[in-house]
Amino acid sequence: MIGERIPLRRVKTMRKTLSGKNMLNNFLKEHAYRLSQISFRGSNLTSHPLRNIKDLVYLANITIGTPPQEFQVIFDTGSSDLWVPSDFCTSPACSKHVRFRHLQSSTFRLTNKTFSITYGSGRMKGVVAHDTVRIGDLVSTDQPFGLSVEEYGFDHIPFDGVLGLNYPKISSSGAIPIFDKLKNQGAISEPVFAFYLSKDEQEGSVVMFGGVDHHYYKGELNWVPLIRSGNWIIHMHSISIERKVIACSGRCMAFVDTGTAFIEGPKPLVDNMQKLIGAKPSGSKHYVSCSAVNTLPSIIFTINGINYPVPGRAYILKDYRGRCYTTFQESPLSPSIEFWILGDVFVRLYFTVFDRGNDRIGLARAV
């Protein structure tokens, strides 16, 4: 199965505060870049060029309006709303990003419905509007989307907005998500999408709609049923190090989230993981000696009877000073619930298929 393929551009996580903000901003100024659309015809495949900026969230360009206005957004399985900054917005964050110029679009339609969303690193308030939205060759006419009128916490984040890929019932605005609208109008042949996230500054990250390109993974896809329809939450059996179960003994919940950079869980369990791998706290991170990375044990996530190891070289990153830190973090969710978020650290290793038609997630080792 091959459908629409949209490359993603790797940048800093939205869910966490940026480290080395000035350094990142200077880097962006020195390397000004615009995602131009390049289409490769054949096999119903459209691909866009990518660029990585060292960190862990991936984004791509979309256009909104007639004529098209281009925005760079995160494709986020943790939320269901599409939004970009608006001309109505006077927050400092909006002035630092591309704002939608509604008066310049002949297909724009405003509503009087307002909404708000809180993310891990900030929040926004917006108003629902309608216009033509394009993701590569996929076109959704009269698509409801959000225009931010207030933004907090996004001042130093180098992308404009978010495109949510969760189920409709998770939508904060109540608007039909773009995936559902494209599916309903027959633009997507099968109700699935999938992510391949590049590693170590390599190019080629893609999100594909309407099918799965098997060239991006090895072996067979292992299918995991959702706990219930309406959210990308699955059961996880255990988390272990060197055959010893350290968390999630028996059964807990896990969420595969492309809008989160790291692997997050309850604080006591995450703290135990840090101790077991010898990581020392400093500020908001836990550090290890960079020379020890290749000798660190793998963390094994067991899901639906299959082991998914995450080796040290995958769960250790370098900060802007070149120090090595772990990508395990405390989840902001209630500590009374053992709930784990498997972010980009996990998805980089395991090609992930989100099957809306069968309420399941497919995992296979990425190439």
Residue pairs with C-beta under 8 A, 6 or more apart in sequence:
1 189
1 190
1 192
1 210
1 211
1 212
1 213
2 43
2 44
2 45
2 208
2 211
2 212
2 213
3 44
3 45
3 188
3 189
3 190
3 192
3 208
3 209
3 210
3 211
3 212
4 44
4 45
4 46
4 135
4 136
4 137
4 138
4 188
4 208
4 209
4 210
5 45
5 46
5 47
5 136
5 206
5 207
5 208
5 209
5 213
6 46
6 47
6 48
6 60
6 75
6 135
6 136
6 206
6 207
6 208
6 209
7 47
7 48
7 49
7 50
7 60
7 204
7 205
7 206
8 50
8 58
8 59
8 60
8 75
8 195
8 197
8 205
8 206
8 207
9 35
9 50
9 51
9 52
9 53
9 58
9 59
9 60
9 72
9 205
10 50
10 51
10 52
10 53
10 54
10 55
10 56
10 57
10 58
10 59
10 197
10 198
10 205
11 52
11 53
11 55
11 57
11 58
11 59
11 157
11 158
11 159
12 18
12 24
12 53
12 55
12 56
12 57
12 157
12 158
12 261
13 55
13 56
13 57
13 121
13 260
13 261
13 262
13 343
13 344
14 57
14 74
14 76
14 119
14 120
14 121
14 122
14 154
14 157
14 159
14 162
14 259
15 119
15 120
15 121
15 259
15 260
15 261
15 343
16 120
16 121
16 261
16 262
16 329
17 121
17 284
18 24
18 156
18 157
19 319
19 320
20 319
20 320
20 321
21 156
23 320
24 53
24 156
24 158
24 320
25 156
25 158
27 53
28 53
28 158
33 51
34 70
35 48
35 49
35 51
35 60
35 61
35 70
35 72
36 49
37 48
37 61
37 136
38 47
38 48
38 49
39 46
39 47
39 136
39 137
40 46
40 47
44 210
45 213
46 136
46 137
47 136
47 206
48 60
48 61
48 136
49 203
50 60
50 198
50 203
50 204
50 205
51 203
52 198
52 201
52 202
52 203
52 205
53 158
54 201
55 261
56 261
56 262
56 317
56 327
56 343
56 344
56 345
57 74
57 159
57 259
57 261
57 344
58 74
58 75
58 195
58 197
58 205
58 258
58 344
59 72
59 73
59 74
59 75
59 159
60 72
60 73
60 75
60 135
60 207
61 70
61 71
61 72
61 73
62 70
62 71
62 73
62 133
62 134
62 135
62 163
63 69
63 70
63 71
63 133
63 134
64 71
64 84
64 100
64 105
64 131
64 132
64 133
64 134
64 145
65 100
65 101
65 102
65 104
65 105
65 107
65 108
65 131
65 132
66 105
66 106
66 107
66 131
66 132
67 104
67 105
68 132
68 134
69 98
69 100
69 101
69 104
69 105
70 98
71 84
71 98
71 100
71 160
71 161
72 98
72 158
72 159
72 160
73 82
73 84
73 159
73 160
73 161
73 162
73 163
74 159
74 161
74 162
74 163
74 258
74 259
75 163
75 165
75 195
75 207
75 258
76 162
76 163
76 164
76 165
76 166
76 257
76 258
76 259
77 164
77 165
77 166
77 195
77 232
77 256
77 257
77 258
77 259
77 354
78 164
78 166
78 232
78 255
78 257
78 258
78 259
78 260
79 117
79 119
79 162
79 164
79 166
79 170
79 172
79 259
80 164
80 165
80 166
80 167
80 168
80 169
80 170
80 171
80 172
80 177
81 115
81 117
81 145
81 146
81 162
81 164
81 171
81 172
81 173
81 175
81 177
82 133
82 143
82 145
82 146
82 161
82 162
82 163
82 164
82 177
82 178
83 117
83 124
83 126
83 145
83 146
83 147
83 148
83 161
83 162
84 98
84 99
84 100
84 145
84 146
84 147
84 148
84 160
84 161
85 93
85 94
85 97
85 98
85 99
85 100
85 147
85 148
85 151
85 160
85 161
86 94
86 99
86 100
86 102
86 126
86 127
86 147
86 148
86 149
87 99
87 100
87 101
87 102
87 103
88 127
88 147
88 149
89 99
89 147
89 148
89 149
89 150
89 151
91 148
91 150
91 151
91 152
92 155
93 122
93 151
93 152
93 153
93 154
93 155
93 157
94 148
94 151
96 155
97 154
97 159
97 160
97 161
98 160
100 147
102 108
102 110
102 129
102 147
105 131
107 131
107 132
107 141
107 142
108 129
108 130
108 131
109 129
109 130
109 131
109 142
110 127
110 129
110 130
111 127
111 128
111 129
111 130
111 144
112 127
113 127
113 128
113 173
113 174
114 125
114 126
114 127
114 128
114 149
115 125
115 126
115 127
115 128
115 146
115 172
115 173
115 174
116 123
116 124
116 125
116 126
116 172
117 123
117 124
117 126
117 172
119 153
119 162
119 259
120 260
120 332
121 153
121 154
121 157
122 151
122 152
122 153
122 154
122 157
123 151
123 152
123 153
124 146
124 148
124 150
124 151
124 152
124 154
125 148
125 149
125 150
126 146
126 147
126 148
126 149
126 150
126 173
127 146
127 147
127 149
128 144
128 145
128 146
128 147
128 173
128 174
128 175
129 144
129 145
129 146
129 147
130 142
130 143
130 144
130 145
131 142
131 143
131 145
132 139
132 140
132 141
132 142
132 143
133 139
133 140
133 143
133 145
133 178
134 140
135 163
135 178
135 209
138 182
138 187
138 188
138 209
139 187
140 178
140 181
140 182
140 185
140 187
143 178
143 181
144 173
144 175
144 176
145 175
145 178
146 173
146 175
148 161
162 259
163 178
164 170
164 171
164 177
165 177
165 179
165 193
165 258
165 354
166 177
166 231
166 232
167 177
167 229
167 230
167 231
167 232
167 356
168 176
168 177
168 180
169 230
169 231
170 230
170 231
171 177
176 184
179 188
179 193
179 209
179 356
182 188
182 209
183 191
183 356
188 209
188 210
189 210
189 211
190 210
190 211
190 357
191 355
191 356
191 357
192 209
192 210
192 211
192 212
192 353
192 354
192 355
192 356
192 357
193 207
193 208
193 209
193 210
193 353
193 354
193 356
194 207
194 208
194 212
194 213
194 216
194 351
194 352
194 353
194 354
194 362
195 205
195 206
195 207
195 258
195 347
195 351
195 352
195 354
196 204
196 205
196 206
196 207
196 208
196 216
196 217
196 351
196 366
197 205
197 258
197 344
197 347
197 348
197 366
198 204
198 205
198 348
199 314
199 348
206 216
212 221
212 353
212 362
215 367
216 351
216 366
216 367
217 351
217 364
217 365
217 366
217 367
218 364
218 365
218 366
218 367
219 364
219 365
220 364
221 351
221 353
221 362
221 363
221 364
222 303
222 304
222 306
222 362
222 363
222 364
223 304
223 355
223 358
223 360
223 361
223 362
224 234
224 235
224 303
224 304
224 360
224 361
224 362
224 363
225 234
225 304
225 359
225 360
226 232
226 233
226 234
226 359
226 360
226 361
227 233
227 234
227 235
227 253
228 359
229 359
231 255
232 255
232 256
232 257
232 354
232 361
233 253
233 254
233 255
234 253
234 254
234 255
234 256
234 303
234 304
234 361
235 251
235 252
235 253
235 254
235 303
235 304
236 248
236 251
236 252
236 253
236 254
236 301
236 302
236 303
236 340
237 248
237 250
237 251
237 302
237 303
237 304
237 305
238 245
238 247
238 248
238 249
238 250
238 301
238 302
239 245
239 246
239 247
239 248
239 265
239 269
239 273
239 299
239 300
239 301
239 302
239 340
240 246
240 299
240 300
240 302
241 273
241 276
241 277
241 297
241 298
241 299
241 300
242 297
246 269
246 272
246 273
246 276
247 265
247 266
247 269
247 272
247 273
247 338
247 340
248 269
248 338
248 340
252 338
252 339
252 340
253 337
253 338
253 339
253 340
254 301
254 303
254 339
254 340
254 341
254 342
255 339
255 340
255 341
255 342
256 342
256 346
256 347
256 352
256 354
256 361
257 341
257 342
257 343
258 343
258 344
258 347
259 343
260 341
260 343
260 344
261 327
261 343
261 344
261 345
262 327
262 328
262 329
262 341
262 343
262 344
262 345
263 299
263 310
263 315
263 327
263 328
263 329
263 340
263 341
263 342
263 343
263 345
263 346
264 270
264 328
264 329
264 330
264 331
264 332
264 340
264 341
264 343
265 273
265 328
265 330
265 331
265 338
265 339
265 340
265 341
266 330
266 331
266 333
266 335
266 337
266 338
266 339
267 330
267 331
267 335
268 335
269 338
270 328
270 329
270 330
270 331
271 330
273 299
273 326
273 328
274 281
274 286
274 326
274 328
276 297
277 288
277 296
277 297
277 312
277 326
278 288
278 292
278 296
279 286
279 287
279 288
279 325
279 326
280 286
280 287
280 288
281 287
285 319
285 325
285 326
286 325
286 326
286 328
287 323
287 324
287 325
287 326
288 296
288 316
288 324
288 325
288 326
289 324
290 318
290 322
290 323
290 324
293 312
293 313
293 316
293 324
294 312
294 313
295 312
296 311
296 312
296 315
296 316
297 312
298 309
298 310
298 311
298 312
299 309
299 310
299 315
299 328
300 307
300 308
300 309
300 310
301 307
301 308
301 309
301 310
301 342
301 346
302 308
303 363
306 363
308 346
308 349
308 350
308 363
310 345
310 346
310 349
314 345
314 348
314 349
315 326
315 327
315 328
315 345
316 324
316 325
316 326
316 327
317 324
317 325
317 327
318 324
318 325
319 325
327 343
327 345
331 339
331 340
331 341
333 339
348 366
349 365
349 366
350 363
350 364
350 365
350 366
351 363
351 364
351 365
351 366
351 367
352 361
352 362
352 363
353 361
353 362
353 363
354 361
355 361
355 362
